[in-house]
Amino acid sequence: MPAILPLRREDLPVDTAELARFMVGKYLVRDMAQGRMAGRLVEVEAYPVGDSTSHAFIGRRPYNESMFRERGHAYVRLTYGSAWMLNMSSEALDVGAGVLFRAVEPVEGIAAMEARRPGVPLRDLARGPGRLTQAYGVGAAFDGADLCLGHGLWIGCVEEPGEPAEPAEPARLVGVTTRIGLSREMDRPLRFYELGSRFVSGPRRLLA
């Protein structure tokens, strides 16, 4: 596949829902001494300003401080006492909101992902937010990481931003539906996914 290029902060829309849609088809990369893991983001959810289901809704706290950083920083939170969730801050500095990375299609370093999730089919290696962090080995140490630095844990694309004349990959259609696993604000269309991807999580009936 073409080389993955880091996304710069100025490439990222300063709006949570817009940023979430933008991130579908981009890449999540982790560089390690043993090699690289990379996957194309095929499913994300937006948690915009004022959303009562967002961890930022109650205001800034020590545990959610990363959500209030300038867009493009990791917010990693343990959910249900067992699964780490990887989010990305999505607004201007001091405005709390985020985008949850729900699923990727693995494209590089698949053996390293399989070592963390032995016996799991390729489709299920990172299909779902808890599986994603397990496959990538992401936990509390990554909270607050700058995902725009181009090393460590970072986000990227396979075409130069702002140069759409000859994209390195064909455009993929983005679908939108309601978010998963919430007890309120369930009807908001804030879940974005790659249409037709078998790596998207959740009930298939929601993907029509």
N, C-alpha and C positions, 0 to 999 in steps of 0.2 A: 504494500500500500504506500501512497505518498507519505512524505515526512509530515509529522504533526508539528504545527507551529504554535507557540504559546499565544493565548489571547491576552491582549493588553486591557487594562482597566477601562481605557477610553473606548474600547470596542463594545463594552457591555452597556446595554440600555439602562437608564436610571429610572426604572419602573419595574416592580416585582413581576407582574403578569407578563409584561413585554419581555423581560429578561428570561422568564421561564420558557416561553415559546422559543426565544432565540437559542436557548441552550440545547434544544432537541437537535440531535445530529452532531453536536460538538463532542469533544473527547475528554475523558477523565484519565489522567496519566499519573502513575507513581513510579518514580525512578529510585532504584535501590542499587546497592553494590553488586547484587547478584544479577541485575538486569532490570528491564522495564516491564511494567504491566500497563495496558491501555485498553480502553473500551469506548465505544460510541454510546453517548447518552441517548436512550430511546424513550425515557419516561421521567418526568419531573412533576412536582406540584408547587404551586405558588402559595405563599402565606403572606399576603400584603399588609400594609399599614392598616391598623384598625380591625384586623381579623381576630375574632375572639378565640379562635383555635390556635393562634400563633403563640409561641413561647415568649414573644416580645410584647404581647398584649398588656401584661401587667406592669410594663416599664422595665427600665434597665436594672439588672441584678447581677451579682458576680457570676452566676452560672450562665447567663444568657448574653454577656457583654459582647461576644463576638458577633451577634446579630446586629449590633449597633455600629459596627465598623463600616468603613466604606465598602461598597459593593465589591465582591470578589474574594472575600475571606471565608474560610471554613468555620462552620458552627457544628460541632460534634456533640451529640447528646445521647446518653443512655436512656432507652425507652423500655418500659415493662421490666426493668431490672436485668435485661439480658441482651438486648440488641442495640448496637450503636447506630445512630442515624447521621448521615452526612448531609448537611445543608450548606448553602452559600449565602452570605449576606447580599442584599439585593437593592439597597437604596443609597442615598447620600450618607455621609458620616453623621452619626448620632440619630439616625432614623432607623428604628428597629423593624426589620422584615427579612424574609428569607425564601429561598428556593430549595426544596428537598429533592435530592437526587434519588430516584426510586429504582432505576434499572439501567444497566448498560449491556450492550452486545460486546462480549470480549473479542478483541482483535489481535492482541499481542501479550506475550507472557502468560499464555493460557495454562501452561504446566505449573507455573507458580500459583495461579489461582486454584488449580485442582489440588495442589498440595495442601492448601488451606481448607478446601472443601472436598475431601476425598470421596470418590464413588458417586459424585453428583454429575448428571449430564450437563453438557455444554450449555444448553438452553437455561438451566437453572443455576448456573454458577453465580450470577449477579442479577437475577431476576427478582427484584424486591429489595427494599432499602437495607434490611438487616443482612441479607445475603451479599449485597454489594460491599458493605464495609468488611464483612468477614473475608470475602475473596481478596480484597485489596489490603487487608491487615490494617484497617483504619480504626483507631480508638481515640481515647481522650487526649493523647499526645498531639493530635492534629488539630485540636480546637484552636481557632485563631490563626491558623496558617494562611498565608497569603497565596491564593491559588493563581495569581497572575505573575509569579516570579519565574515560571518556566523550569523549575527544578523541585525535587522532593515530590510533593503532591500538587498537581497543577491541572489547569484546563487548557484545551487547545482546539485547533481546527486544522483541516488539511487544505486550506486555500488561504491566500494572503487576505486578511480583512481589508475591505475597501477595493478589492481587485476582482470583481465578479465576472470579468470577460471570459475567462477560461477556467471555470471551477475544476478542482481536482477530483471531485466526486459529483454524481448527479444529484439534483435537488430531490429531497424526500418530503412527502406531504405530512403535515402535522395535524393530528386530530386533537380535539379538546372534549373533556367530559368532567364529571364531578369527581371530587377527591374521595379517597378510600379510608374507611375506618374511623370516621368522625361521628360525634354524637350531636353536633350542631353545625350550622352553616354548611349543611351537606349538599345543598343545591347549587352552589356557586361553581361555574365552569372554570376551574383553576388547575386542572390536571391536563398536562400536555404530553402527547406521545407520538411516536412515529407510526403512521398508519401502515398496517400490514406486517409489522415486526413481530416475530414469534418470541422475542425477548421481553416484551412488555408484561408486567405483572397484573394481578387482579382478575376479576371475573370477565370472561370474554364478552358477556352481554353488554358491558359498559363501553365496548370499543366499536359499536356500530356507527 
